[in-house]
Amino acid sequence: MKPKLSFPTSLASAVVLLCAAGFTSTVSAQGADSARQEKMRADLQKRFTAADTNADGRLSRDEAKRGMPRIYRNFDAIDAEKTGSVSLEQIAAFAEKQGGRR
């Protein structure tokens, strides 16, 4: 004969199951966000490399204008040190900062 669970035991079991389900969906969402962010980084790297016509690891204003128009439009904000060129790291930091403002 199957033992009958008391109300507190059933409630505790339900809470454990709900918590486990919530944790699983949180982990799945984080995994999806992580995969999305990785794809975005890879796409940025690909576009940056294509725009960096002299392969010096930095984009000049002209390279940005020709290959990455959004970077060109925000060039002065990205080039905070006013070096006349921007690195992939500066672009990524700017994009992350802008993403947090939305």
C-alpha angles and dihedrals in degrees: 000000000000114000114243113236118229120235096257091050092048091047092049090050091050092050091050091050093048092048091049091049091049092048091049093051091047091052090047091050091048090049091051091048091049092050091048092050091049091052090049091050091049091049091049091049091050094049092044092051091049092049094046094083096172092046095228093134093249135083120231118209089260093050090050091048092053100037110021111029095179090054089049092052090052097034097119093050092048094045092061091157091054095230094143093244138065132217129219088250091055091049092049092048091049092048091049091049091049092047090057091056095060 
